[in-house]
Amino acid sequence: MNAEKKRKVPEDAPTEFVSKTIRPLVVSDGAIDKHAWECALIKKIRDEIKSGNIYVKNSKRFGAFDRFFISDTKWSSLREDFFKQSGLPSKGCDAAAYLSERLNLAYDRFLETLPNNTYAQVDGASWHCGAIARRKTSEAPVVGRSGSSLQRNAFRYQSIVPNLLTQQRKPKSTNSRVF
């Protein structure tokens, strides 16, 4: 249209992409408003790019989704070096043991810093975070060193995690007036 310097949108121009809410602005009395149609088209293209249905060539932000993957042939040549450098297990069957070990180490580090932690505290079967934990730092529990940390604190997992998952916040009361 612009190359041919046409001022009107052809009558057979597609309008299926125009949403119902703005259709009256684009099509009125059977005529298509060029500026409204172009705005609707640009909006639709923008939405499709954001959703990933359309991609922008050579764009990092809006590129084709399949460009983020490595081909099987390239992966087979890079695989060994990747697992050596990352320290991750190369066999899927070893992943569970690796992740369990990492979880135990993280939990041990948490327990070592727990007495001095001013943000999070464990008190019996409940967690205290933020300002509440800062008030309770003098009452921090001391954790023993016998057995693995996972076994030693299994009761905490069993008693705390279900509470975290089922605990609901009480709605804040508001003293606002409705006019």
BAKOL-569567 format. One line per field, with one value per residue: chain; residue in one letter; z, y, x of N, C-alpha, C, O in turn. Coordinates in pm, 1 decimal. Layout:
% BAKOL-569567
chain	[A,...]
res	[a,...]
n_zz	[Z,...]
n_yy	[Y,...]
n_xx	[X,...]
ca_zz	[Z,...]
ca_yy	[Y,...]
ca_xx	[X,...]
c_zz	[Z,...]
c_yy	[Y,...]
c_xx	[X,...]
o_zz	[Z,...]
o_yy	[Y,...]
o_xx	[X,...]
END
This chain:
% BAKOL-569567
chain	[A,A,A,A,A,A,A,A,A,A,A,A,A,A,A,A,A,A,A,A,A,A,A,A,A,A,A,A,A,A,A,A,A,A,A,A,A,A,A,A,A,A,A,A,A,A,A,A,A,A,A,A,A,A,A,A,A,A,A,A,A,A,A,A,A,A,A,A,A,A,A,A,A,A,A,A,A,A,A,A,A,A,A,A,A,A,A,A,A,A,A,A,A,A,A,A,A,A,A,A,A,A,A,A,A,A,A,A,A,A,A,A,A,A,A,A,A,A,A,A,A,A,A,A,A,A,A,A,A,A,A,A,A,A,A,A,A,A,A,A,A,A,A,A,A,A,A,A,A,A,A,A,A,A,A,A,A,A,A,A,A,A,A,A,A,A,A,A,A,A,A,A,A,A,A,A,A,A,A]
res	[m,n,a,e,k,k,r,k,v,p,e,d,a,p,t,e,f,v,s,k,t,i,r,p,l,v,v,s,d,g,a,i,d,k,h,a,w,e,c,a,l,i,k,k,i,r,d,e,i,k,s,g,n,i,y,v,k,n,s,k,r,f,g,a,f,d,r,f,f,i,s,d,t,k,w,s,s,l,r,e,d,f,f,k,q,s,g,l,p,s,k,g,c,d,a,a,a,y,l,s,e,r,l,n,l,a,y,d,r,f,l,e,t,l,p,n,n,t,y,a,q,v,d,g,a,s,w,h,c,g,a,i,a,r,r,k,t,s,e,a,p,v,v,g,r,s,g,s,s,l,q,r,n,a,f,r,y,q,s,i,v,p,n,l,l,t,q,q,r,k,p,k,s,t,n,s,r,v,f]
n_zz	[0.0,86.1,-86.4,-331.6,-291.8,-202.2,-54.8,62.0,228.0,69.8,-6.5,22.3,214.9,486.5,790.2,997.5,1207.6,1372.7,1689.9,1869.3,2033.5,1925.2,1668.2,1580.8,1552.7,1349.1,1126.7,987.7,878.1,663.2,547.7,567.8,801.0,735.3,906.1,1158.8,1096.8,1034.6,1284.7,1436.0,1307.5,1360.9,1640.1,1663.8,1541.1,1720.0,1953.4,1866.8,1824.6,2085.6,2202.8,2077.9,1842.9,1607.3,1486.7,1511.7,1285.8,1359.7,1612.0,1959.2,2170.3,2062.4,1901.2,1701.3,1864.7,1843.1,1792.9,2030.0,2100.9,2089.6,1819.0,1769.7,1665.7,1715.8,1995.8,2071.1,2023.7,2206.6,2454.0,2639.2,2725.0,2838.4,3067.7,3212.9,3270.6,3409.1,3626.0,3670.7,3687.6,3421.0,3352.4,3360.3,3560.3,3774.8,3869.0,4077.4,4315.5,4313.3,4334.3,4585.2,4751.4,4712.1,4820.5,5089.1,5160.7,5131.8,5323.7,5554.7,5555.8,5602.0,5860.5,6006.2,6001.2,6126.0,6410.9,6409.6,6222.4,6123.3,5976.4,5919.5,6126.9,6292.9,6496.3,6690.4,6541.0,6348.1,6119.9,6134.4,5981.4,5861.5,6038.4,6263.5,6310.0,6371.3,6621.4,6767.7,6773.1,6993.9,7108.7,6951.4,6831.0,6918.0,6722.4,6714.7,6631.4,6560.4,6339.0,6001.5,5856.5,5731.6,5837.5,6106.3,6123.0,6024.3,6139.0,6140.9,5869.7,5819.5,5990.5,5942.5,5661.7,5564.3,5704.5,5590.5,5334.2,5368.4,5518.0,5552.8,5479.6,5693.5,5602.5,5573.7,5788.0,5690.2,5746.2,5586.4,5444.0,5260.2,5008.8]
n_yy	[-118.8,127.6,148.0,168.4,398.5,411.1,530.9,412.1,114.6,-197.0,-352.0,-625.4,-677.6,-856.6,-895.1,-1060.0,-1090.1,-876.0,-774.9,-820.1,-608.1,-379.4,-381.1,-221.9,25.9,-15.3,-118.8,44.0,115.1,-58.1,21.2,21.9,166.3,298.6,378.5,281.5,10.2,-50.8,-1.0,-198.1,-423.7,-400.1,-422.7,-686.3,-830.3,-767.5,-896.8,-1162.9,-1204.6,-1176.2,-1397.6,-1600.4,-1715.3,-1593.9,-1513.3,-1302.3,-1265.1,-1324.2,-1213.8,-1189.8,-1171.0,-1211.2,-1434.0,-1740.2,-2023.6,-2277.9,-2221.0,-2209.7,-2457.4,-2722.8,-2903.1,-3260.3,-3381.6,-3189.1,-3176.0,-3432.6,-3411.9,-3216.6,-3304.8,-3467.5,-3291.3,-3092.4,-3220.5,-3276.3,-3018.5,-2902.0,-3066.7,-3224.1,-3531.5,-3762.6,-3967.9,-4047.9,-4214.6,-4165.0,-3920.1,-3882.8,-3962.4,-3775.8,-3531.2,-3569.6,-3572.3,-3308.3,-3169.4,-3252.9,-3138.1,-2865.8,-2841.7,-2903.7,-2683.0,-2480.7,-2553.2,-2519.6,-2244.7,-2162.5,-2088.0,-1825.5,-1698.7,-1430.9,-1397.5,-1628.5,-1872.2,-2185.8,-2315.7,-2558.7,-2698.7,-2504.8,-2235.5,-1924.8,-1622.5,-1328.4,-1028.1,-1148.5,-1367.2,-1230.9,-1128.3,-1360.6,-1460.6,-1496.9,-1717.2,-1930.2,-2265.8,-2525.9,-2744.3,-3088.0,-3301.5,-3571.4,-3850.6,-3843.1,-3530.8,-3533.5,-3756.4,-3688.9,-3467.8,-3543.5,-3546.3,-3277.4,-3216.3,-3368.2,-3254.2,-2977.3,-2914.4,-3001.9,-2812.6,-2573.3,-2602.2,-2612.5,-2395.5,-2099.0,-1755.4,-1507.4,-1280.3,-932.6,-697.0,-429.7,-92.6,68.6,294.0,264.2,460.5]
n_xx	[82.6,188.4,408.0,284.2,155.8,-107.7,-406.0,-616.3,-721.3,-735.9,-1051.8,-1057.6,-870.9,-722.9,-903.6,-944.4,-767.9,-807.9,-909.7,-1220.9,-1282.6,-1164.2,-1253.6,-1481.3,-1353.8,-1175.0,-1315.8,-1574.7,-1896.1,-1858.8,-1621.3,-1263.7,-1057.8,-751.0,-533.7,-614.0,-634.2,-365.5,-248.2,-377.3,-276.7,-0.3,-7.3,-104.7,104.0,310.7,210.9,211.3,484.2,581.2,456.5,587.1,504.8,574.1,894.1,1187.8,1436.6,1777.6,1758.7,1819.3,1643.0,1385.2,1410.4,1402.3,1272.9,1390.9,1655.1,1787.7,1873.1,2115.6,2242.2,2213.6,2446.8,2644.2,2623.5,2710.3,2982.3,3054.7,2972.1,3128.9,3336.3,3174.7,3058.1,3289.0,3389.2,3173.2,3131.6,2914.7,2722.4,2766.2,2602.4,2261.3,2158.9,2321.6,2251.4,2057.3,2191.3,2399.6,2256.9,2134.6,2359.0,2450.2,2231.8,2246.9,2495.4,2433.7,2234.8,2382.4,2558.1,2370.6,2281.5,2517.5,2548.8,2323.1,2297.7,2400.0,2250.3,2062.9,1841.7,1684.3,1537.4,1500.0,1262.0,1175.4,908.5,868.6,934.9,1105.5,1122.9,1291.0,1216.2,1105.9,1272.6,1506.9,1448.9,1447.6,1705.9,1871.0,1760.1,1831.4,1839.0,2071.0,2252.5,2324.9,2613.8,2612.9,2572.9,2429.4,2332.2,2087.9,1953.6,1966.2,1803.7,1560.6,1309.7,1251.6,1219.0,988.9,803.2,809.7,795.7,532.5,380.8,467.9,370.2,94.6,30.0,-151.3,-177.6,-308.5,-560.5,-488.7,-630.3,-826.2,-887.4,-1039.9,-1271.4,-1572.6,-1700.6]
ca_zz	[0.0,93.4,-206.0,-440.9,-245.4,-188.2,68.6,117.7,242.0,-20.3,59.6,51.1,314.3,598.7,915.3,1097.3,1319.9,1454.3,1804.1,1873.2,2106.0,1841.3,1533.9,1538.5,1516.3,1225.1,1019.1,1015.6,757.3,557.2,503.4,661.0,832.0,711.3,1024.2,1262.6,1050.6,1051.4,1429.1,1478.6,1252.3,1438.7,1772.4,1648.8,1515.6,1848.1,2042.2,1815.0,1850.3,2229.0,2236.6,2014.1,1719.2,1501.0,1540.6,1440.4,1245.8,1422.4,1737.6,2078.7,2256.2,1994.4,1800.1,1690.0,1984.4,1817.3,1787.8,2162.6,2120.7,2019.8,1737.4,1826.0,1623.1,1788.9,2136.3,2091.7,2028.6,2322.2,2574.9,2734.8,2783.4,2922.2,3196.9,3284.7,3320.9,3501.2,3743.7,3680.8,3643.6,3279.1,3339.3,3427.0,3679.6,3884.6,3903.7,4207.3,4422.3,4308.3,4388.0,4729.0,4816.6,4709.1,4916.2,5222.9,5184.9,5150.5,5452.4,5656.4,5562.0,5667.3,6003.1,6065.8,6015.1,6190.2,6535.6,6383.2,6114.9,6172.8,5887.6,5930.3,6244.5,6307.8,6637.4,6701.5,6414.4,6267.9,6069.2,6159.3,5883.6,5865.5,6166.6,6371.6,6337.0,6435.0,6763.3,6832.5,6753.8,7120.6,7142.8,6840.5,6874.7,6891.7,6651.9,6742.0,6517.7,6539.4,6227.0,5886.6,5882.5,5682.1,5937.0,6231.7,6121.0,5947.0,6203.0,6100.3,5735.4,5825.3,6062.8,5894.0,5522.0,5545.6,5755.3,5492.7,5217.8,5399.4,5595.0,5477.0,5543.9,5732.7,5529.2,5654.3,5807.1,5642.8,5811.7,5487.4,5431.7,5125.0,4986.2]
ca_yy	[0.0,246.5,154.2,211.8,525.8,400.8,590.9,326.6,-27.5,-270.6,-411.3,-766.6,-688.2,-941.9,-828.9,-1164.5,-1074.1,-761.8,-820.5,-771.4,-481.0,-264.8,-396.9,-104.5,136.3,-49.0,-133.1,115.5,132.2,-141.9,73.3,-4.6,283.2,256.5,398.8,188.2,-123.8,-64.8,-11.0,-331.0,-519.2,-389.1,-479.2,-830.8,-879.8,-758.1,-1002.3,-1292.7,-1213.1,-1200.8,-1533.3,-1695.4,-1768.6,-1531.0,-1476.1,-1200.0,-1324.4,-1272.7,-1146.2,-1272.3,-1166.5,-1261.2,-1528.5,-1868.9,-2105.1,-2390.7,-2176.0,-2222.2,-2595.8,-2770.2,-3020.1,-3386.8,-3406.0,-3096.9,-3215.1,-3551.7,-3370.7,-3129.3,-3368.8,-3511.2,-3172.1,-3024.5,-3286.5,-3259.9,-2881.5,-2868.6,-3152.0,-3295.3,-3670.9,-3777.6,-4071.3,-4011.4,-4296.5,-4110.5,-3786.3,-3881.4,-3965.1,-3648.1,-3427.1,-3594.8,-3527.0,-3162.1,-3125.2,-3274.3,-3036.6,-2736.7,-2845.3,-2894.3,-2542.4,-2405.0,-2583.9,-2460.0,-2099.9,-2136.3,-2009.9,-1684.6,-1650.7,-1330.9,-1390.1,-1747.1,-1956.7,-2300.0,-2327.5,-2673.4,-2740.8,-2390.1,-2147.9,-1782.5,-1550.2,-1182.4,-957.8,-1242.4,-1444.3,-1143.7,-1118.5,-1488.8,-1511.4,-1539.9,-1845.5,-2022.1,-2401.4,-2579.4,-2870.9,-3185.1,-3340.0,-3715.5,-3900.7,-3753.0,-3420.3,-3570.0,-3844.5,-3616.3,-3369.0,-3596.1,-3503.3,-3139.2,-3221.7,-3422.9,-3167.5,-2839.9,-2900.5,-2998.4,-2685.8,-2469.5,-2621.2,-2593.2,-2274.0,-1990.4,-1624.8,-1442.6,-1153.0,-812.3,-622.4,-292.0,-1.4,169.5,319.4,262.4,578.2]
ca_xx	[0.0,272.3,490.9,198.5,100.2,-253.0,-455.0,-720.0,-693.9,-824.9,-1168.1,-1031.7,-762.8,-764.9,-940.4,-971.7,-676.5,-851.1,-989.4,-1359.8,-1291.6,-1126.1,-1311.4,-1560.8,-1265.2,-1105.9,-1414.2,-1700.2,-1978.1,-1803.2,-1491.3,-1153.1,-974.3,-612.7,-448.6,-658.7,-598.2,-220.6,-221.6,-422.8,-181.0,123.5,-35.4,-114.4,240.6,382.1,161.6,256.6,628.1,596.9,413.1,676.7,448.3,652.9,1024.6,1263.1,1563.1,1899.7,1727.0,1842.0,1525.2,1266.8,1455.4,1333.6,1293.7,1479.9,1794.3,1845.7,1914.7,2234.9,2209.6,2263.9,2585.8,2731.8,2619.8,2793.8,3123.0,3075.4,2917.3,3231.9,3398.9,3076.1,3045.1,3415.5,3398.5,3065.0,3134.3,2787.1,2733.5,2734.3,2499.8,2136.1,2136.6,2402.9,2202.8,1988.0,2292.1,2469.8,2168.9,2118.6,2482.3,2449.2,2130.4,2302.0,2598.5,2366.5,2166.7,2488.2,2602.2,2263.5,2281.9,2637.3,2529.9,2194.2,2302.1,2431.7,2165.1,1967.7,1725.7,1598.6,1557.7,1411.1,1227.7,1086.0,849.0,829.1,1038.9,1086.7,1202.7,1287.9,1221.8,1073.5,1393.9,1605.6,1414.9,1466.4,1841.7,1929.8,1701.1,1858.7,1868.3,2203.7,2235.2,2429.9,2695.0,2616.9,2493.2,2418.9,2239.6,1956.1,1892.2,1960.5,1697.1,1447.5,1185.9,1224.6,1161.4,853.5,711.7,809.3,756.2,387.2,328.3,495.6,285.6,-46.4,9.5,-212.5,-164.3,-433.2,-572.5,-469.3,-755.0,-815.0,-981.6,-1077.1,-1414.9,-1624.4,-1785.9]
c_zz	[0.0,-32.2,-324.8,-409.1,-243.2,-54.5,136.9,125.3,146.8,56.9,96.4,150.7,432.6,724.1,1025.5,1221.8,1414.9,1565.4,1802.9,1938.2,2018.3,1698.6,1491.9,1498.9,1381.3,1106.9,1060.8,883.1,637.8,505.3,610.8,676.5,825.1,837.1,1136.5,1225.9,1069.0,1198.5,1481.9,1430.0,1330.6,1578.1,1766.2,1624.3,1644.1,1942.0,1997.6,1834.4,1997.3,2267.3,2171.2,1887.8,1595.5,1563.1,1451.5,1412.2,1310.0,1550.8,1854.1,2163.7,2191.4,1881.8,1799.8,1808.6,1960.1,1800.3,1923.0,2189.5,2039.9,1940.5,1800.1,1788.5,1698.3,1937.3,2161.5,2095.5,2151.7,2456.3,2679.5,2803.2,2876.4,3060.1,3278.2,3348.9,3425.6,3629.5,3766.7,3636.8,3497.4,3254.5,3419.7,3555.0,3799.0,3936.1,4041.2,4322.3,4428.9,4371.0,4537.8,4805.7,4822.4,4809.3,5059.1,5256.5,5209.7,5285.8,5567.2,5670.1,5631.2,5818.0,6074.2,6090.1,6091.0,6319.6,6513.7,6275.3,6170.9,6085.1,5905.7,6052.8,6243.3,6456.7,6650.8,6565.2,6328.5,6226.8,6106.4,6064.7,5905.1,6006.1,6283.2,6409.0,6406.5,6584.4,6837.1,6821.2,6883.2,7163.1,7036.9,6892.6,6837.7,6833.2,6681.5,6616.9,6488.9,6423.9,6111.0,5916.2,5837.2,5781.8,6067.5,6237.1,6038.7,6007.0,6164.8,5961.1,5742.3,5892.9,6004.8,5753.5,5503.4,5596.5,5656.9,5374.1,5246.3,5472.8,5506.0,5553.8,5579.1,5657.6,5624.3,5667.4,5761.4,5708.5,5712.1,5478.9,5286.5,5109.5,4870.1]
c_yy	[125.0,261.3,204.8,343.2,524.9,459.3,504.7,183.2,-101.5,-338.1,-557.6,-786.5,-772.1,-859.8,-931.9,-1148.7,-962.4,-812.5,-755.9,-634.0,-361.6,-274.8,-276.5,15.2,112.5,-53.2,-60.6,144.3,56.3,-95.4,46.9,122.7,238.6,266.9,301.9,44.5,-149.3,-77.9,-148.4,-438.1,-517.9,-448.8,-631.9,-892.4,-876.7,-871.9,-1140.5,-1310.9,-1245.1,-1342.7,-1639.4,-1757.2,-1712.9,-1497.0,-1371.9,-1257.9,-1249.5,-1194.0,-1240.1,-1279.6,-1230.0,-1357.8,-1655.8,-1956.5,-2217.5,-2350.1,-2189.0,-2362.8,-2626.6,-2893.9,-3145.1,-3413.0,-3314.5,-3135.3,-3336.0,-3515.9,-3285.4,-3196.2,-3400.8,-3392.3,-3098.1,-3087.9,-3279.1,-3121.6,-2850.2,-2950.4,-3227.3,-3440.4,-3684.3,-3883.0,-4030.7,-4088.7,-4245.6,-3976.5,-3781.7,-3879.3,-3831.9,-3536.8,-3445.0,-3547.0,-3374.7,-3105.2,-3140.4,-3169.9,-2899.3,-2731.1,-2835.8,-2751.2,-2455.9,-2427.5,-2525.5,-2311.1,-2063.6,-2056.5,-1860.6,-1623.8,-1554.2,-1321.1,-1508.1,-1828.5,-2069.9,-2317.3,-2442.2,-2714.7,-2622.6,-2308.9,-2005.1,-1709.0,-1400.9,-1127.9,-1051.3,-1322.9,-1358.9,-1129.0,-1246.5,-1540.9,-1557.2,-1676.2,-1951.6,-2160.8,-2442.8,-2718.0,-2961.0,-3227.5,-3489.6,-3755.9,-3801.9,-3646.3,-3454.8,-3659.0,-3770.6,-3523.3,-3414.1,-3551.4,-3360.6,-3134.9,-3263.9,-3328.1,-3026.3,-2828.3,-2906.5,-2868.4,-2572.7,-2479.7,-2590.6,-2463.5,-2164.2,-1861.1,-1571.4,-1311.6,-1035.7,-740.1,-479.5,-209.6,106.5,179.6,315.0,378.6,554.7]
c_xx	[86.9,357.9,410.8,127.4,-52.4,-294.8,-559.0,-670.8,-787.1,-938.1,-1145.8,-916.0,-810.8,-794.8,-969.3,-885.3,-718.8,-942.2,-1127.6,-1369.9,-1256.2,-1181.3,-1396.9,-1474.4,-1197.8,-1202.3,-1541.7,-1769.9,-1919.8,-1668.5,-1386.1,-1071.3,-828.4,-527.4,-486.1,-621.2,-449.5,-183.6,-262.1,-326.4,-50.7,105.1,-40.4,23.8,321.6,341.4,209.7,406.3,652.4,559.4,499.9,622.0,518.7,788.0,1090.5,1400.7,1679.8,1873.1,1755.1,1716.0,1402.6,1303.3,1373.2,1371.2,1394.5,1625.8,1863.0,1899.7,2039.2,2194.9,2271.9,2409.0,2682.6,2738.1,2709.4,2941.4,3153.7,3044.7,3023.3,3297.8,3303.2,3069.2,3174.4,3422.8,3293.0,3068.6,3004.3,2805.6,2690.1,2628.2,2377.1,2113.0,2217.0,2349.8,2136.8,2087.0,2367.0,2386.0,2145.1,2240.5,2487.7,2348.8,2181.4,2407.6,2535.1,2296.8,2267.6,2537.8,2498.3,2266.2,2403.4,2618.2,2402.8,2204.9,2328.3,2343.9,2061.2,1844.7,1631.1,1636.3,1456.8,1388.6,1128.7,1036.5,808.2,951.1,1002.9,1179.2,1189.2,1298.3,1192.7,1197.6,1498.2,1578.1,1447.7,1609.1,1905.6,1876.2,1729.9,1894.1,2010.1,2185.2,2353.5,2501.6,2692.6,2527.3,2488.6,2314.2,2098.3,1883.9,1869.3,1840.1,1577.0,1315.3,1151.1,1164.5,1015.6,756.9,702.3,752.3,605.1,325.1,351.4,401.1,138.8,-75.0,-46.9,-195.1,-301.3,-443.2,-555.9,-602.0,-731.8,-924.5,-1024.5,-1228.9,-1454.3,-1720.1,-1875.3]
o_zz	[-76.9,-80.1,-409.6,-489.4,-277.4,46.7,255.6,43.1,143.1,172.5,190.3,168.8,474.5,759.1,1134.3,1330.5,1527.3,1539.7,1742.7,1901.9,2035.6,1617.2,1377.5,1419.1,1308.4,1000.5,1157.1,788.1,524.0,425.8,730.2,578.8,900.5,870.8,1202.1,1312.2,1114.0,1233.5,1562.5,1502.8,1363.1,1627.9,1853.8,1681.8,1674.5,2002.9,2080.4,1858.6,2029.9,2354.3,2205.1,1829.8,1491.0,1679.2,1334.6,1504.6,1314.3,1593.3,1848.7,2222.5,2259.6,1779.3,1885.0,1847.9,2048.0,1793.9,1930.1,2291.1,1936.3,1990.5,1873.9,1871.0,1739.5,1998.5,2263.6,2163.8,2196.7,2560.8,2796.2,2925.3,2980.6,3160.4,3401.1,3466.1,3521.6,3731.4,3872.1,3557.3,3455.5,3146.4,3533.3,3649.3,3913.1,4036.7,4115.4,4417.2,4537.7,4450.8,4610.6,4912.8,4924.9,4875.4,5141.7,5368.3,5298.4,5353.9,5666.2,5781.4,5710.0,5895.2,6190.3,6189.7,6117.3,6337.9,6592.7,6240.2,6256.3,6115.2,5907.2,6079.0,6198.9,6533.8,6624.9,6482.1,6243.0,6291.0,6109.9,6066.8,5959.5,6085.3,6391.1,6527.2,6492.2,6664.6,6957.4,6856.5,6881.6,7244.3,7032.0,6988.0,6735.8,6887.7,6674.7,6506.6,6399.3,6410.2,6122.1,5991.7,5897.5,5808.0,6131.8,6343.4,5989.3,5934.7,6157.0,5935.9,5679.0,5855.7,6016.4,5728.0,5431.6,5538.9,5640.6,5319.9,5156.7,5488.5,5396.7,5676.8,5504.2,5649.2,5738.5,5570.3,5791.7,5723.2,5749.7,5504.2,5199.3,5189.8,4834.8]
o_yy	[218.0,372.8,276.4,393.0,623.7,439.7,521.9,136.8,-71.7,-376.6,-608.3,-898.6,-760.4,-767.7,-895.2,-1190.0,-955.7,-883.6,-650.4,-553.4,-253.6,-185.6,-232.5,98.1,206.9,1.9,-99.2,192.2,101.9,-165.9,49.2,179.3,150.7,172.5,246.4,-33.7,-257.0,-157.8,-208.2,-533.0,-623.7,-518.2,-699.2,-996.4,-972.0,-936.0,-1224.6,-1422.8,-1330.8,-1402.3,-1757.2,-1844.3,-1778.0,-1456.6,-1355.1,-1295.4,-1126.5,-1115.2,-1357.6,-1383.6,-1296.1,-1362.9,-1677.0,-1962.5,-2248.5,-2437.1,-2180.2,-2384.7,-2565.4,-2979.4,-3136.6,-3461.7,-3357.7,-3128.3,-3341.0,-3583.0,-3282.4,-3147.6,-3364.5,-3391.8,-3047.0,-3016.7,-3276.0,-3108.4,-2778.4,-2907.8,-3288.3,-3469.7,-3625.3,-3887.2,-3984.7,-4035.9,-4278.9,-3925.4,-3685.8,-3802.8,-3781.2,-3457.8,-3346.2,-3487.8,-3317.7,-3005.0,-3051.3,-3118.4,-2825.7,-2628.6,-2767.4,-2702.4,-2367.8,-2332.3,-2485.8,-2257.6,-1945.9,-1963.2,-1778.1,-1507.2,-1591.8,-1244.9,-1489.4,-1851.0,-2053.3,-2331.8,-2424.2,-2761.1,-2637.4,-2313.6,-1968.2,-1730.3,-1352.8,-1175.4,-1034.5,-1344.3,-1408.7,-1118.6,-1242.9,-1656.3,-1649.0,-1744.3,-2053.1,-2173.0,-2398.4,-2799.8,-2917.7,-3194.8,-3533.5,-3702.6,-3689.9,-3669.4,-3410.5,-3639.0,-3787.3,-3502.7,-3331.2,-3522.0,-3325.9,-3059.5,-3203.1,-3322.5,-2961.9,-2741.4,-2822.2,-2819.2,-2485.7,-2378.3,-2547.2,-2425.2,-2139.6,-1858.6,-1588.1,-1238.1,-1038.3,-724.3,-418.2,-253.6,222.2,83.7,357.1,393.6,641.7]
o_xx	[62.4,378.9,464.0,48.5,-117.4,-227.5,-586.8,-591.8,-906.5,-920.8,-1207.1,-868.6,-926.0,-721.0,-1013.7,-925.7,-669.1,-1039.4,-1147.9,-1455.7,-1312.6,-1157.8,-1386.4,-1518.0,-1167.3,-1174.1,-1607.8,-1707.9,-1930.7,-1606.4,-1416.1,-1022.2,-786.8,-455.9,-397.9,-581.5,-410.3,-96.7,-190.7,-297.3,3.4,193.6,13.7,56.0,393.4,427.1,244.6,451.4,734.6,622.8,488.4,686.8,522.1,794.9,1055.8,1472.9,1680.7,1957.6,1718.8,1686.3,1324.2,1235.3,1286.9,1487.6,1474.8,1712.6,1985.6,1965.6,2065.2,2121.8,2370.1,2486.2,2790.3,2844.7,2778.0,3018.8,3268.2,3087.9,3008.1,3313.8,3344.3,3073.8,3169.0,3458.0,3321.0,3014.2,2986.0,2894.8,2590.6,2569.5,2388.5,2054.0,2184.9,2399.0,2158.0,2069.6,2394.6,2436.4,2136.3,2227.6,2525.1,2376.4,2161.7,2410.1,2578.3,2299.3,2241.8,2557.7,2532.9,2254.5,2393.6,2667.0,2377.9,2126.8,2282.3,2362.2,1980.8,1752.8,1509.4,1754.5,1343.2,1483.4,1009.8,1114.6,720.9,1056.0,885.5,1300.4,1089.8,1379.7,1249.6,1224.3,1571.2,1671.0,1473.4,1633.2,1987.7,1938.8,1660.5,1970.8,2063.0,2111.0,2468.6,2457.8,2764.8,2417.2,2538.6,2219.7,2000.6,1765.2,1765.7,1781.4,1500.5,1220.2,1033.2,1070.5,929.2,639.7,598.0,668.9,551.5,228.1,265.8,357.1,66.4,-190.9,4.0,-197.7,-397.6,-344.8,-601.9,-676.0,-629.5,-1038.5,-1043.2,-1301.9,-1378.3,-1812.2,-1954.8]
END
